[in-house]
Amino acid sequence: MKKKPISRLVVGAALAAFLSFTLPACSQPNPEEGARDSSASATTATTTPGSSSSVPSPRASGDPLDNGGHAEYTWDDYVKAKRKMSGLKSWPQVDRIRFIKEEETAKVRSDCLTNAGFPTTVNSDGSWTTNNSSDQEEAFALANYTCEIQYPKELRYAQALTRKQFRSIFAYYRDSLVPCLKDRGYEIASQPSEETFVEAAVSGSEAWSPYDSVDTSSSDSVEIDSLTKDCPPMPSNEVLYGG
């Protein structure tokens, strides 16, 4: 039976999350930074950490980082991206307090927004939700921009992944994800060679994933969430970034 893959929904988003995080929280609807639902009286913004679909620009020449020729993502790049996506016309001078790790993003950002006057709650899935009236949009945008500059995620999460990191992903697929999915009754297509996988991923081509073989056409979101929780589509940050 032909299976419909969920890799476009799950693995693609996971890879994008590791590749970059240039878009700010709550700026516009997108799959990485959360959706915005507005009515005449209120705005609810739910944000998921692990942000955006753009990647660092290709280097002019050479490949010293072994990452497909992508340019290093710098602090100036981060600030420029946050200013562009904030929707503000001018920006205050904001001092960075500290870099934060991926796993503490939800709590730190929600605490910061709450302290700025926008009560924010952390959800069980790691996202965070803020409710504010429609006449507070500019004030909220300013608070959100300020929090993102004060508590940015470590820039290593925004760098294009290197071949070494993609080899870690390949090994995770082979040693953990494929066995996990097979234990749950899924037939997984043959894994390509390591070099084929790595070079496709580094070049920006669509890389193979075990989830390509998983059919979720008759599954609801609860079943999919349960499966991806038991068999995570990507290795942990500890594996990719060393803690």
PEPE-V313567 format. One record per run of one state. SS is the DSSP state (h for helix, s for strand, l for the rest). FROM is the first residue (numbers start at 1). TO is the last residue. If there is no record, write none. Layout:
BEGIN
ss=SS from=FROM to=TO
ss=SS from=FROM to=TO
END
This chain:
BEGIN
ss=l from=1 to=10
ss=h from=11 to=19
ss=l from=20 to=29
ss=s from=30 to=30
ss=l from=31 to=33
ss=s from=34 to=34
ss=l from=35 to=35
ss=s from=36 to=38
ss=l from=39 to=41
ss=s from=42 to=48
ss=l from=49 to=57
ss=s from=58 to=58
ss=l from=59 to=69
ss=s from=70 to=70
ss=l from=71 to=74
ss=h from=75 to=86
ss=l from=87 to=99
ss=s from=100 to=100
ss=l from=101 to=101
ss=h from=102 to=115
ss=l from=116 to=119
ss=s from=120 to=122
ss=l from=123 to=126
ss=s from=127 to=133
ss=h from=134 to=150
ss=l from=151 to=152
ss=s from=153 to=153
ss=l from=154 to=154
ss=h from=155 to=158
ss=l from=159 to=162
ss=h from=163 to=183
ss=l from=184 to=193
ss=h from=194 to=202
ss=l from=203 to=209
ss=h from=210 to=213
ss=l from=214 to=220
ss=h from=221 to=230
ss=l from=231 to=236
ss=h from=237 to=241
ss=l from=242 to=243
END
